[in-house]
Amino acid sequence: MKITPDIIVAAGLVVALILSIVLGGDVTLQTNIAAGLTGFIGRSVMDKTGGATK
């Protein structure tokens, strides 16, 4: 698997979310990170597939 900027950003968001949960971060922060991660992954998938889903 080739490491791309998309993978690095997604991994960073996952790490930030896990650390926020483990270290007892604010729930609003956790929600915002999760929403950002969901949106980012969705956009990445749409860009890679050209908007087509299987």
C-alpha positions as CSV (number, residue, x, y, z in Angstrom):
1,M,0.0,0.0,0.0
2,K,1.3,3.4,-0.9
3,I,1.3,6.0,1.8
4,T,-0.5,9.1,0.6
5,P,-1.4,12.4,2.3
6,D,-5.0,11.2,2.7
7,I,-3.8,8.2,4.8
8,I,-1.6,10.5,6.9
9,V,-4.4,12.9,7.6
10,A,-6.9,10.1,8.4
11,A,-4.4,8.4,10.7
12,G,-3.8,11.7,12.5
13,L,-7.5,12.3,13.0
14,V,-7.9,8.7,14.3
15,V,-5.0,9.2,16.8
16,A,-6.4,12.5,17.9
17,L,-9.8,11.0,18.5
18,I,-8.4,8.0,20.5
19,L,-6.2,10.3,22.6
20,S,-9.1,12.6,23.3
21,I,-11.2,9.6,24.5
22,V,-8.5,8.0,26.5
23,L,-7.3,11.3,28.1
24,G,-10.8,12.4,28.9
25,G,-11.1,15.3,26.4
26,D,-14.2,17.4,26.0
27,V,-17.1,15.6,24.4
28,T,-17.5,18.5,22.0
29,L,-13.9,18.1,20.8
30,Q,-14.5,14.3,20.4
31,T,-17.7,14.9,18.4
32,N,-15.9,17.5,16.1
33,I,-13.0,15.2,15.5
34,A,-15.3,12.3,14.7
35,A,-17.4,14.4,12.3
36,G,-14.3,15.7,10.6
37,L,-12.9,12.2,10.2
38,T,-16.2,11.0,8.7
39,G,-16.4,13.9,6.3
40,F,-12.7,13.5,5.3
41,I,-13.0,9.8,4.6
42,G,-16.2,10.3,2.7
43,R,-14.6,13.0,0.5
44,S,-11.6,10.8,-0.1
45,V,-13.7,7.8,-1.1
46,M,-15.7,10.0,-3.5
47,D,-12.6,11.5,-5.0
48,K,-11.0,8.0,-5.6
49,T,-14.1,6.4,-7.0
50,G,-15.3,9.4,-9.0
51,G,-18.5,9.5,-7.1
52,A,-19.6,5.9,-8.1
53,T,-20.4,3.5,-5.3
54,K,-20.6,-0.3,-5.7
